[in-house]
Amino acid sequence: AELGVSWQAVGCNFTVATGSLQVVPDLAEPIRIEITTSSSRLAAYGNPSRRVGLPETATVKVTLVYPGNKKVVVTNDARTKFVITSKGGAADLLFIEKKTSGDTAEITTNTNNAFGVATITVEFDHIRKNLTDSLSGNGKDINIVVVDSVSVKATPYPTFSNSINYESRRLAPILNTNPVVHQQTMLHLYLKLSDSNTPVNVDSHVQTSFQLYSVASNGESSNIENNGVLKLGNVGGSDFRKIGSRISAGKIAIGGTFDGIEVEQDARWVLEVVDETVSIKALDSTRTITSVHGLGGTQAQMKIKATMSDNTVWNSVFTDAGVSSLPGAITFSVSPTGFAAINTQTGRITLVQNSRELIKATAKAVSGGTGEDSESFGTNLIPALGDIDIGAATGVPRSALTKTKDFSVEVRVNTGSKYLGPFTILIEYDATSLDFVSVGKGTDLNNANGGSAQLLHELDRSKGEVKITSIGPKLESERGSAYRLLTLNMKTLSKDTIGYMRGKVSVLAENNV
């Protein structure tokens, strides 16, 4: 390099001489080049691929790395030259514009929908080309992407597991529904991008629209719009996907458009709306009901999945409120009766009274269908205010017993918001199959302030009656809707059939009595 120099006298502002000097610097050479970009996939400028998250611009940064890992950013240095080459033959895929300051330059993609891989390399005016060509890191690939094609598909609605892989080509009414329920279909639109074989779903994109066309006599789509067979609507709420519902029987071709790119005519989805019915071939209970537990009138709802004869599935036929999406197609029953009632059309179960055996609720497709399933559960009343309950709190109140066996049952009381005071409870039982052994304090009574209370009982073994009375301290903090008051210890006799046990409150006083 040539430098201008001058010689000045010391102590005064006088130039003695001027001249030039040739200097050969001994600088270290770079050992690596780093080219980094903010994105390695870009949409061709203005192409619909920009609608699915691909940027149209990016930034690039060039760094020279010297021995000792010293790094110098040279992106916008005047001596830095960007070289852009294209793989696959497409020219001018992108352009790079330097900035007057900062560490990055701007990449802009082409506006003529050209796509492919552009490779960015760099050369320098102040570094030998054969050196830069040999350095690692001198090359960065950028994929310029366009939308190759758009495709449409229809699948069953309501959706079910793996329904996206089912083809919806036929929509039929469902046998025995009243009013008649017709099958529906969900529409899907996919983009094929130039750099990937994985389709991009754009069902609910704001740029997505669907069109309906008549079907020609040869079974292929025409270009005549037809809105007389199928009507389109949103799924609902925040779900803007489209579903198709029957208007009348006939064939329809479904097309789609994404940001101006249409599904090709011969790729439209042909679907037929028919009058022939499909039936229910299988029913499955999807809610396990082990116990209907509560006051008389407490309700529970059976939940049913229905599989049709064409293998489409309705995952949830009934809402929690008992509203059916297939009214009239399924009927319900319970056995034995008298302990729980069931709405034959909605599957809503109502608790009536305790049962010593499980109740079986059955859902069955009405005539023409073959589906059936059932659920077994216990009926278990909780005590009303001021009343008692005997037996297990959930499930069957008293499980099956064998002959000559000792067993214990819990007695719970509902005091409401009042604190427990003195009480007298009368227990009645079938003296021909059961015998009273003893009575103890229930878990809550034993653990609380009443732990030192005494229990007295009067037994009439021939009648099968035992009266239990408490004496002792008043219970100043004990209350509850299912307060565990007593434990009855009983024994079965040698009879094959085990009889009844029931109880009633004679006295249930507040703690201030």
PAROMAR-66063 format. One record per residue (C-alpha): residue number from 0; residue in three letters; x, z, y. Coordinates in pm, whole numbers, plus 32768, in hexadecimal, padded with zeros to 4 digits. Example, Ala and Ser with C-alpha at 12.3 -4.5 7.8 and 13.67 -1.06 7.14 Angstrom:
% PAROMAR-66063
> 0,Ala,84CE,830C,7E3E
> 1,Ser,8557,82CA,7F96
This chain:
% PAROMAR-66063
> 0,Ala,8000,8000,8000
> 1,Glu,8074,7FBA,8165
> 2,Leu,8065,80DA,825C
> 3,Gly,8095,80CE,83D8
> 4,Val,8195,81D0,8455
> 5,Ser,8226,8249,85A3
> 6,Trp,834F,8321,8608
> 7,Gln,8323,8418,872A
> 8,Ala,841C,84F3,87E6
> 9,Val,83F2,8664,87A2
> 10,Gly,836B,872A,88C5
> 11,Cys,82E9,8604,8992
> 12,Asn,81E3,84FF,8973
> 13,Phe,82D0,83D8,894E
> 14,Thr,82CA,82D5,8837
> 15,Val,8426,8271,87D5
> 16,Ala,83C4,8156,86E7
> 17,Thr,82AA,80C6,8614
> 18,Gly,829F,8001,84D1
> 19,Ser,8209,7FDF,8377
> 20,Leu,8261,8076,822C
> 21,Gln,8219,7FFC,80CA
> 22,Val,81AC,811C,7FEB
> 23,Val,817A,8109,7E74
> 24,Pro,80A1,8236,7E14
> 25,Asp,80D6,82D8,7CC2
> 26,Leu,7F6A,8342,7C76
> 27,Ala,7EE1,83A4,7B23
> 28,Glu,7DF8,82A8,7A83
> 29,Pro,7C95,8301,7A15
> 30,Ile,7C63,8352,78A8
> 31,Arg,7AE8,8329,788E
> 32,Ile,79BB,829D,7947
> 33,Glu,7869,834D,7951
> 34,Ile,7734,8280,79A5
> 35,Thr,75F7,8353,79AB
> 36,Thr,7493,82E7,79FE
> 37,Ser,7356,83AA,7A3E
> 38,Ser,729F,82DF,7936
> 39,Ser,7304,81F4,781C
> 40,Arg,71A8,8151,7804
> 41,Leu,710A,80A6,792F
> 42,Ala,6FD0,7FDA,7962
> 43,Ala,6FF9,7E7C,79EB
> 44,Tyr,6F8A,7EA0,7B52
> 45,Gly,6E0C,7E88,7B6A
> 46,Asn,6DD9,7E6D,79F1
> 47,Pro,6CC1,7F40,7954
> 48,Ser,6DC8,7FFC,788B
> 49,Arg,6DFD,80C6,79C8
> 50,Arg,6CA4,8161,798A
> 51,Val,6D1C,821A,7855
> 52,Gly,6E37,82E2,78EA
> 53,Leu,6F4D,81E2,790D
> 54,Pro,6FF1,81E0,7A67
> 55,Glu,7038,809B,7B1D
> 56,Thr,716F,8122,7BC7
> 57,Ala,728E,8209,7B6A
> 58,Thr,73D6,8289,7BF3
> 59,Val,7534,8244,7B73
> 60,Lys,766E,8311,7BA7
> 61,Val,77D4,82A1,7B60
> 62,Thr,78ED,839E,7B30
> 63,Leu,7A5D,8367,7AEC
> 64,Val,7AFD,8472,7A14
> 65,Tyr,7C72,84B9,7A3F
> 66,Pro,7D64,858E,7974
> 67,Gly,7D0E,86FE,7985
> 68,Asn,7B9B,869D,7987
> 69,Lys,7BA9,865A,7AFB
> 70,Lys,7A75,8591,7B5A
> 71,Val,7A42,84AC,7C85
> 72,Val,78EA,8416,7CCE
> 73,Val,7917,82AA,7D37
> 74,Thr,77B3,8222,7D21
> 75,Asn,779C,81AF,7E8B
> 76,Asp,7910,816E,7EC2
> 77,Ala,7944,8014,7F56
> 78,Arg,7A40,7FC9,7E45
> 79,Thr,7942,8009,7D2C
> 80,Lys,789D,7ED0,7CA0
> 81,Phe,776D,7EDC,7BB9
> 82,Val,775A,7DD5,7AA9
> 83,Ile,7608,7DA1,79FE
> 84,Thr,75E8,7CDF,78B9
> 85,Ser,74B4,7CA6,77E5
> 86,Lys,748D,7CB4,766C
> 87,Gly,73A1,7BB7,75D8
> 88,Gly,73C6,7AB5,76E9
> 89,Ala,72D6,7B36,77F3
> 90,Ala,7379,7B1A,7948
> 91,Asp,7361,7BF7,7A7A
> 92,Leu,72BB,7D1B,79C9
> 93,Leu,731F,7E13,7AD7
> 94,Phe,73D2,7E36,7C23
> 95,Ile,74AB,7F4B,7CB3
> 96,Glu,74B8,7FA2,7E24
> 97,Lys,75C9,8086,7EA8
> 98,Lys,7580,818F,7FAC
> 99,Thr,7644,81EA,80E2
> 100,Ser,7668,8350,8069
> 101,Gly,7630,842C,7F3D
> 102,Asp,769D,841B,7DD3
> 103,Thr,759D,8323,7D4B
> 104,Ala,752E,81BD,7D78
> 105,Glu,73CF,813A,7D34
> 106,Ile,7367,8063,7C0C
> 107,Thr,723B,7F7E,7C40
> 108,Thr,71A0,7EB2,7B27
> 109,Asn,713F,7D43,7B37
> 110,Thr,6FED,7CCC,7BB3
> 111,Asn,6FC1,7BA7,7AC4
> 112,Asn,6F66,7C73,798C
> 113,Ala,70B5,7C2C,78E9
> 114,Phe,710D,7D2B,77DE
> 115,Gly,722F,7D87,7701
> 116,Val,736D,7E55,770E
> 117,Ala,7448,7E4A,7843
> 118,Thr,75A9,7ED7,782C
> 119,Ile,7649,7F69,7964
> 120,Thr,77C6,7F64,7976
> 121,Val,78B0,7F98,7A9D
> 122,Glu,79ED,7EFC,7B29
> 123,Phe,7ACB,7F7B,7C42
> 124,Asp,7B9A,7ECB,7D4A
> 125,His,7CA5,7FD9,7D34
> 126,Ile,7CBA,7FFA,7BB9
> 127,Arg,7D39,7EF8,7AC8
> 128,Lys,7C1C,7E45,7A12
> 129,Asn,7CCB,7E53,78C4
> 130,Leu,7CDA,7FCC,78F0
> 131,Thr,7B6A,7FF9,794C
> 132,Asp,7B07,7F16,782D
> 133,Ser,7BC0,7FF7,773E
> 134,Leu,7B39,8143,77BD
> 135,Ser,7A28,81F7,76FB
> 136,Gly,78DB,8224,77A9
> 137,Asn,78E1,80D7,7863
> 138,Gly,7789,8060,77FC
> 139,Lys,7625,80E3,7816
> 140,Asp,74F6,803C,7774
> 141,Ile,73A7,8036,782A
> 142,Asn,7270,7FC0,776F
> 143,Ile,717F,7EFA,784A
> 144,Val,7024,7F16,77B0
> 145,Val,6EE2,7E4D,77D1
> 146,Val,6D91,7E5B,7720
> 147,Asp,6D9A,7D5B,7606
> 148,Ser,6C2E,7D72,75A2
> 149,Val,6AF2,7E46,75A1
> 150,Ser,6A26,7E99,7468
> 151,Val,68D5,7F3F,742F
> 152,Lys,6851,8013,7310
> 153,Ala,6711,80D1,72BF
> 154,Thr,6706,8210,71EE
> 155,Pro,65EC,82FC,7183
> 156,Tyr,6553,83F2,7278
> 157,Pro,6533,851E,7269
> 158,Thr,66A2,8532,720F
> 159,Phe,6723,85E0,70D7
> 160,Ser,6871,861B,702C
> 161,Asn,692E,84D1,7018
> 162,Ser,6806,8410,70A8
> 163,Ile,68F7,8350,7186
> 164,Asn,6964,8299,704A
> 165,Tyr,6800,8234,6FED
> 166,Glu,6772,80E9,7060
> 167,Ser,6616,80EB,70F3
> 168,Arg,657D,7F9A,709B
> 169,Arg,6416,8001,7055
> 170,Leu,632B,80F1,7107
> 171,Ala,61FA,8168,7045
> 172,Pro,60DD,8261,706F
> 173,Ile,60FD,83A5,6FA7
> 174,Leu,5FFA,83D6,6E99
> 175,Asn,5EE2,84D4,6ED6
> 176,Thr,5F47,8530,703A
> 177,Asn,5E1D,8569,711D
> 178,Pro,5E36,84F0,722C
> 179,Val,5F18,83E5,7197
> 180,Val,608C,8420,71D1
> 181,His,616A,82EC,71D4
> 182,Gln,62DD,82E2,718F
> 183,Gln,63BD,82AF,72BE
> 184,Thr,651A,8227,72F0
> 185,Met,6643,8284,73C9
> 186,Leu,6707,816E,7473
> 187,His,6882,8167,748C
> 188,Leu,696E,808A,7552
> 189,Tyr,6AE0,8069,7503
> 190,Leu,6C07,7FCC,75B5
> 191,Lys,6D22,7F1F,74FB
> 192,Leu,6E5C,7F48,75CE
> 193,Ser,6F7A,7E50,75BD
> 194,Asp,707A,7F4F,7540
> 195,Ser,6FAA,8009,743E
> 196,Asn,6ECA,7FCF,7310
> 197,Thr,6E16,8119,734B
> 198,Pro,6CCD,80D8,7404
> 199,Val,6C81,81A2,753D
> 200,Asn,6B1E,822D,754A
> 201,Val,6A6F,81FD,7698
> 202,Asp,6909,8257,7633
> 203,Ser,68B9,832A,7764
> 204,His,69A5,8289,7860
> 205,Val,6905,822D,79AD
> 206,Gln,6983,80C6,797E
> 207,Thr,68D1,80A3,782D
> 208,Ser,6786,7FF0,780A
> 209,Phe,66C0,7F5F,76E8
> 210,Gln,65E9,7E29,76D6
> 211,Leu,64D7,7DC0,75E3
> 212,Tyr,64A6,7C5B,756B
> 213,Ser,63B6,7BA2,7488
> 214,Val,642E,7B3B,7330
> 215,Ala,641B,79CB,72D2
> 216,Ser,6380,794E,718F
> 217,Asn,64DA,7938,70F2
> 218,Gly,6503,7AB1,7121
> 219,Glu,6600,7A94,723B
> 220,Ser,65E6,7B07,73A1
> 221,Ser,6557,7A23,74AA
> 222,Asn,6596,7A46,761E
> 223,Ile,6429,7A91,7666
> 224,Glu,63F5,7BF6,76DA
> 225,Asn,62F4,7CBA,7612
> 226,Asn,6267,7E0C,7678
> 227,Gly,613C,7E0A,758D
> 228,Val,61D4,7E9B,744E
> 229,Leu,62B8,7FB7,74BB
> 230,Lys,62C8,8092,75EE
> 231,Leu,6403,8141,7660
> 232,Gly,6425,82A0,76F0
> 233,Asn,6525,83B2,771F
> 234,Val,6558,84BF,7619
> 235,Gly,6505,85BA,772B
> 236,Gly,659E,86CF,77FD
> 237,Ser,6708,8683,784D
> 238,Asp,6721,8592,7727
> 239,Phe,6703,8431,77B0
> 240,Arg,672E,837F,7665
> 241,Lys,6619,8286,761B
> 242,Ile,651A,829C,7504
> 243,Gly,642C,818A,7498
> 244,Ser,62C0,81D2,7442
> 245,Arg,61B4,80F5,73AB
> 246,Ile,60BF,802D,747C
> 247,Ser,6046,7F41,736C
> 248,Ala,60B8,7EA6,7224
> 249,Gly,61B3,7D8B,7239
> 250,Lys,6322,7D32,724A
> 251,Ile,63FF,7D74,7376
> 252,Ala,6567,7D21,73CF
> 253,Ile,6625,7E28,7493
> 254,Gly,6738,7DC2,7582
> 255,Gly,6812,7E8B,766A
> 256,Thr,68E2,7E6A,77A4
> 257,Phe,6A03,7F37,782B
> 258,Asp,6A6F,7EFE,7992
> 259,Gly,6A11,7D90,797D
> 260,Ile,6A9A,7D48,7820
> 261,Glu,6982,7CF2,772A
> 262,Val,6962,7D09,75B2
> 263,Glu,697F,7BA9,7528
> 264,Gln,6832,7B0E,74C6
> 265,Asp,688A,7AF3,7355
> 266,Ala,68FE,7C62,7352
> 267,Arg,67B4,7CF7,73CC
> 268,Trp,6713,7DFC,72EB
> 269,Val,65D9,7D80,7239
> 270,Leu,64DB,7E8D,71E0
> 271,Glu,637D,7E7E,714E
> 272,Val,6258,7F60,71A1
> 273,Val,6169,7F6C,7075
> 274,Asp,6019,7FFD,7011
> 275,Glu,6080,8063,6EAE
> 276,Thr,60BD,81DA,6E9B
> 277,Val,61E1,82AD,6E27
> 278,Ser,6199,83F5,6D74
> 279,Ile,623F,8548,6D55
> 280,Lys,6311,8552,6C19
> 281,Ala,63BD,86A5,6C4A
> 282,Leu,6387,87E6,6D0D
> 283,Asp,6490,88F1,6D42
> 284,Ser,6466,8A47,6DE1
> 285,Thr,6570,8A70,6EEE
> 286,Arg,6525,8BD7,6F52
> 287,Thr,6558,8CF4,6E5C
> 288,Ile,6444,8DF4,6E88
> 289,Thr,649E,8F2E,6DC4
> 290,Ser,6397,900D,6E62
> 291,Val,6274,8FFC,6F53
> 292,His,62A3,914C,6FF7
> 293,Gly,61D8,91F1,7109
> 294,Leu,607E,9262,7168
> 295,Gly,5F51,91BA,70CF
> 296,Gly,5F30,9062,716A
> 297,Thr,60A7,902A,718A
> 298,Gln,60F7,8EBB,7154
> 299,Ala,6212,8DE6,70CB
> 300,Gln,623A,8C6D,70C6
> 301,Met,62A2,8B9B,6F9E
> 302,Lys,639B,8A8B,6FFF
> 303,Ile,6396,894E,6F31
> 304,Lys,6473,881A,6F10
> 305,Ala,63C2,86E2,6E93
> 306,Thr,646A,85BA,6DE8
> 307,Met,63A7,8474,6DE6
> 308,Ser,638D,836C,6CD7
> 309,Asp,647E,8291,6DA0
> 310,Asn,657D,83B2,6DAD
> 311,Thr,6550,83FB,6F1D
> 312,Val,653D,856F,6F69
> 313,Trp,647A,864F,7059
> 314,Asn,655C,8780,7078
> 315,Ser,645B,8864,7116
> 316,Val,62EF,880D,70E3
> 317,Phe,626E,894C,7185
> 318,Thr,62D1,89FB,72C8
> 319,Asp,62EF,8B75,72DD
> 320,Ala,618E,8B76,736A
> 321,Gly,6108,8AB9,723B
> 322,Val,60D8,8967,72E4
> 323,Ser,6100,8852,71E3
> 324,Ser,61A7,8704,7223
> 325,Leu,60F7,8680,70EA
> 326,Pro,5F96,8710,7111
> 327,Gly,5EC2,86FA,6FD7
> 328,Ala,5FDA,8686,6EEE
> 329,Ile,603B,87DF,6E6A
> 330,Thr,5F5D,88FC,6DF0
> 331,Phe,5FB8,8A69,6DAF
> 332,Ser,5F43,8B7F,6CC9
> 333,Val,5FA9,8CE1,6C63
> 334,Ser,5F98,8D97,6B15
> 335,Pro,5F29,8E9F,6AD0
> 336,Thr,5E2B,8EAD,6BE9
> 337,Gly,5DB8,8FDB,6CB0
> 338,Phe,5F0C,9054,6D25
> 339,Ala,5F67,8F35,6E0E
> 340,Ala,5E97,8E1D,6E9E
> 341,Ile,5F20,8CC2,6EEB
> 342,Asn,5EA0,8BAC,6FC7
> 343,Thr,5E74,8A8C,6ED3
> 344,Gln,5ED5,8988,6FD9
> 345,Thr,5FEE,8A31,709B
> 346,Gly,6097,8B18,6F9E
> 347,Arg,6071,8C44,7085
> 348,Ile,6071,8D88,6FB7
> 349,Thr,5FB0,8EBE,7025
> 350,Leu,5FF7,9019,6F97
> 351,Val,5EC4,90C7,6F05
> 352,Gln,5F3C,91E7,6E2A
> 353,Asn,6057,9263,6D4F
> 354,Ser,608C,91BF,6BFE
> 355,Arg,6151,924D,6AD9
> 356,Glu,61C0,90EE,6A77
> 357,Leu,624D,8FC3,6B30
> 358,Ile,6159,8ED1,6BCE
> 359,Lys,6193,8D5F,6B92
> 360,Ala,6147,8C6F,6CB0
> 361,Thr,613B,8B02,6C48
> 362,Ala,6151,89C7,6D1A
> 363,Lys,60CE,888D,6C74
> 364,Ala,60A5,8725,6CDE
> 365,Val,5F35,86C4,6CCF
> 366,Ser,5EB6,85B6,6BE2
> 367,Gly,5F9B,848B,6BCD
> 368,Gly,60D3,8557,6C12
> 369,Thr,61A9,8605,6B0E
> 370,Gly,626B,8706,6BD8
> 371,Glu,6247,887C,6B9A
> 372,Asp,6310,89B7,6BE2
> 373,Ser,62D0,8B2C,6BF9
> 374,Glu,6359,8C6C,6C90
> 375,Ser,632E,8DCC,6C00
> 376,Phe,6320,8EFB,6CE1
> 377,Gly,62B2,9064,6CF1
> 378,Thr,6195,90E2,6DCA
> 379,Asn,61EF,9227,6E72
> 380,Leu,611C,92DC,6F73
> 381,Ile,61C0,93C3,706C
> 382,Pro,60FE,94FA,70D0
> 383,Ala,6010,94E3,71F5
> 384,Leu,6026,95ED,7303
> 385,Gly,5FEA,9741,7263
> 386,Asp,5FF1,96B2,7105
> 387,Ile,60EA,96B7,6FE4
> 388,Asp,6183,95AD,6F02
> 389,Ile,61FE,95E5,6D9E
> 390,Gly,630B,951B,6CEF
> 391,Ala,6420,942C,6D55
> 392,Ala,6421,93BF,6EC1
> 393,Thr,6455,924F,6E6C
> 394,Gly,640C,916C,6D49
> 395,Val,6323,91F5,6C3D
> 396,Pro,62C4,935E,6C9C
> 397,Arg,62F9,93D2,6B38
> 398,Ser,63C4,930A,6A40
> 399,Ala,6368,92E8,68D0
> 400,Leu,6391,9427,6805
> 401,Thr,63C9,946A,6696
> 402,Lys,632E,957B,65BF
> 403,Thr,63A0,96E6,65DA
> 404,Lys,648B,96A7,66F9
> 405,Asp,64D8,9782,6824
> 406,Phe,64C9,96D7,6978
> 407,Ser,64B9,972E,6AEA
> 408,Val,63EA,969B,6C03
> 409,Glu,640B,96C8,6D7A
> 410,Val,62F3,973D,6E5E
> 411,Arg,6307,96C4,6FC9
> 412,Val,622E,972A,70ED
> 413,Asn,61E1,967F,7239
> 414,Thr,61E0,977F,7353
> 415,Gly,61E8,967B,7466
> 416,Ser,6278,9712,75A4
> 417,Lys,6218,9877,7541
> 418,Tyr,630F,9971,74B3
> 419,Leu,62D2,99EF,7353
> 420,Gly,6233,9B43,731E
> 421,Pro,6191,9BEE,71F0
> 422,Phe,60F3,9B05,70F0
> 423,Thr,6029,9B02,6FB1
> 424,Ile,6033,99CE,6ED2
> 425,Leu,5F53,998C,6DA5
> 426,Ile,5FE5,98B1,6C93
> 427,Glu,5F00,981D,6B87
> 428,Tyr,5F7B,9773,6A49
> 429,Asp,5EFE,96F5,68F8
> 430,Ala,5F20,982D,6820
> 431,Thr,5EFD,9764,66DF
> 432,Ser,6041,96A2,671A
> 433,Leu,6105,9771,681B
> 434,Asp,6170,98D9,6843
> 435,Phe,61EE,9999,6973
> 436,Val,6347,9A3A,6950
> 437,Ser,63AE,9ABD,6AA8
> 438,Val,63B5,9A72,6C1C
> 439,Gly,64E1,9A75,6D08
> 440,Lys,6525,9A33,6E76
> 441,Gly,654B,98CA,6EDC
> 442,Thr,6691,9847,6F6D
> 443,Asp,662A,9867,70DA
> 444,Leu,658A,99BD,70B0
> 445,Asn,66B2,9A42,6FEE
> 446,Asn,67B5,99C9,70EA
> 447,Ala,66FD,9A3E,7220
> 448,Asn,6690,9B83,72BD
> 449,Gly,6596,9BB0,71A7
> 450,Gly,66A3,9BD4,70A2
> 451,Ser,6652,9D46,707F
> 452,Ala,64DA,9D0C,706E
> 453,Gln,6432,9D73,6F2A
> 454,Leu,6346,9CA2,6E59
> 455,Leu,622B,9D36,6D8F
> 456,His,615B,9C73,6C98
> 457,Glu,601C,9CAC,6BD3
> 458,Leu,5FFF,9BDE,6A94
> 459,Asp,5EC4,9B84,69D1
> 460,Arg,5F5C,9AC9,68AC
> 461,Ser,5E0F,9A7A,6808
> 462,Lys,5D8D,99C8,6940
> 463,Gly,5EDC,992F,6999
> 464,Glu,5EE8,99D2,6AF0
> 465,Val,5FFB,9A8A,6BAA
> 466,Lys,5FD3,9B1B,6D07
> 467,Ile,6119,9B46,6DC8
> 468,Thr,6130,9C26,6EFC
> 469,Ser,6254,9C6F,6FE2
> 470,Ile,62A9,9DC2,7079
> 471,Gly,63D4,9E1C,714C
> 472,Pro,646B,9DB8,729C
> 473,Lys,63BE,9CBE,737E
> 474,Leu,646B,9B6D,738E
> 475,Glu,64BF,9B35,74FC
> 476,Ser,6564,99DD,74E4
> 477,Glu,64DA,9937,73AC
> 478,Arg,63F4,980B,73C2
> 479,Gly,63DC,969F,7353
> 480,Ser,62FF,958D,72D0
> 481,Ala,6393,95AC,7170
> 482,Tyr,6420,970D,716E
> 483,Arg,64A4,9765,7012
> 484,Leu,63E6,98A5,6FD7
> 485,Leu,63DE,98F2,6E61
> 486,Thr,646F,9889,6D13
> 487,Leu,6381,98A2,6BEB
> 488,Asn,641D,98C8,6A94
> 489,Met,6335,9844,6986
> 490,Lys,633A,97E3,6816
> 491,Thr,6289,96D7,674F
> 492,Leu,61CA,9739,6615
> 493,Ser,61B4,9673,64D3
> 494,Lys,60A1,9582,6540
> 495,Asp,60E4,940C,6552
> 496,Thr,6041,93E4,66A9
> 497,Ile,60B9,94AF,67D4
> 498,Gly,5FA1,9516,68BD
> 499,Tyr,5F76,954F,6A2F
> 500,Met,6020,962D,6B2F
> 501,Arg,5F90,9664,6C88
> 502,Gly,5F9C,9763,6D9C
> 503,Lys,5EE7,97D4,6ED2
> 504,Val,5F2B,98BC,6FF5
> 505,Ser,5E62,99FF,7002
> 506,Val,5F1E,9A96,7127
> 507,Leu,6021,99F3,720C
> 508,Ala,6059,9AD0,7338
> 509,Glu,6133,9AA4,746B
> 510,Asn,6260,9B88,7491
> 511,Asn,61B2,9C55,75A1
> 512,Val,609C,9CCB,74BB
